[in-house]
Each structure stands twice: as structure tokens, then as C-alpha cells.
Amino acid sequence: MFWRCLTISNKELQINEEIRDREVRVINDDGSQLGVMTASKALELAFQKNLDLVKIAPKAKPPVCKIIDYGKYRFEQAKREKEAKKNQRVVDIKEIRLSLNIDTHDFNTKVGHAIRFLKSGDKVKASIRFRGREMGHPQQGYEIMKDFANALSEIAVVEKPAKLEGRNMLMFLVSKPAK
């Protein structure tokens, strides 16, 4: 008997002799249903057409198998995954570090950096590190974070509001969706 697709390793689908079910529902290569039959008869039909028998719905009762060219199927699947990967954009998180005693010019410089990051499509993580006795004044940190969010309110929205976590206060900003 002729064996197809021996070199193709598959982890997700059962093909040809790997199908051990007694009865399977078979779909032809043109999409028409051939009905319920034994797995050996379905495999014989696939080999007559020089194609593979692939189990596409293992949880169905009886399991559904399709007669297809498995190599071509894997190639098209890989092509679709590559196309989907090409269209997705990875969003980076850029961190802006502020301090409790930041001056106005330094604050405006940090706002400028945040605007640049947001316009390039990245998220901004604003953080304040409390040192020593600064831990006794978290309300000042909340005020600086609120001012930072207000300065960026034209182009950004607060994804996660300012929250004190240990000695750090964190806030996340994302650019506003385009209208």
C-alpha cells in the first residue's frame, strides 16, 4: 500500500493510519458528504484519489474526517498564519520615571517624551519611586500623576489609574483611538 505524508510531522491532527475510530463521517475533497463509514473504507477511498484522510473534528459523534491533500493543507495553513503575523503589531511599553520633587521644565520634557511614545503607538507606563521619607506623602504622588494624565489628555487615556505598589506608584496610558 502507498503511504502518503510520512515525513510531515503533525501534532494536532490525525491522518491516515493514525485514525483508530471504528466509524467516521467522511467529507469528500470537493466538500460533499459521503456519509458514515468505517475508517478503513474511508482510508481506502482517500488512497484511491491519491489524497489523505484527515480527522478534522475528533470530538464529534462520530468523528468527522475529510479527504484532502494534507501537504497542501499545511502549506495554506502556514501561509495564513504568516499573513496574520505580518498584520499584527507588537505594542511596546515605554516607561517614564517621575519624581516627587520634579520641576516644571523636567515635567514638560517627560510629557514631550510620552507624547512621542504615544504617537508611535506604544503604551506609556508612568512611575514614581518613593525614597526614604517620601513614603509619608503618597498624596503628592497622586497629584503629580493626575497632572501628568491631564497634560496628556489630548492624545491619551488612562488605562490603569495611579496605584501605589510598595515603594512605586504606577499608571498606564494608551493613545486615544482614532475617530
Secondary structure, DSSP 8 states (H G I E B T S, - for coil): -----SS---SS-EEGGG---SEEEEE-TTS-EEEEEEHHHHHHHHHHTT-EEEEEETTSSS-EEEEE-HHHHHHHHHHHHHHHHHH-----EEEEEE-TT--HHHHHHHHHHHHHHHHTT-EEEEEEE--GGGGG-HHHHHHHHHHHHHHTTTTEEEEEEEEEETTEEEEEEEE----
